[in-house]
C-alpha cells in the first residue's frame, strides 16, 4: 500500500489507509460535524441519498500547532461547499458530490472495511476537471488523511504548510499531465 494516491482512471485518484477502529468510530469521523472539523471540515450531513452535505473549512480547527497559511493556500480557509450525497450505506460507504452549484463537480467516495481491530479506508475522488485540480485535491486529501490518522491515534496533528507544498510537488510529478 502506497502512502500516495494512485490514478484509477481519467481524472480519478484513490487513497488507501489503515486506521485504528472500530469502524463505527471511523464512520463518526467522516459524518459527524464536530469530529470531522478536527481533520477536514465541519458542517451537517443528511445521511441519505440526495441528502445535503455542508463542508465549512477552517484550518484553525485542524491543529493547535498551526502555522500561518502561505498566500497560495489562503483560498482554502473559510470556504464552504454545499454538496449532495449520492450513496450512503452506514457504516461502510459514503459518496457525495462536492459542490452542486458547480457544473462538473467531482465526487468523493469513502469505503470502510473492518480489518481486525483496524479499518481499511479507501478514498476515491472522481471527475476532477484537470491536472491542476487533481494535484491540488490529491495533496489536500494526502494532508487531511494524515491529520485524521493522527486524531484517531490520539496525537495532536501539525499542519505543516512546507510539507504540504512538498507533497503537492510530488503529486505534480506523479499525476499525469493534461
Buried (B, 14 or more C-beta within 10 A) or exposed (E): EEEBBBBEEEBBBBBBBEBEBEBEBBBEBBBBBEBBBBBBBBBBBEBEEEBBBBBBBBBEBBBEEBBEBEEEBEEBEEEEBBBBBBEBEEBBBBBBBBBBEEEEBBBBBBBBEBEEEBBBBBBBBBBBBEBEBBBBBBBBBBBBBBBBBBBBEEEEBBBBBEBBBEBBEBBBEBBEEE
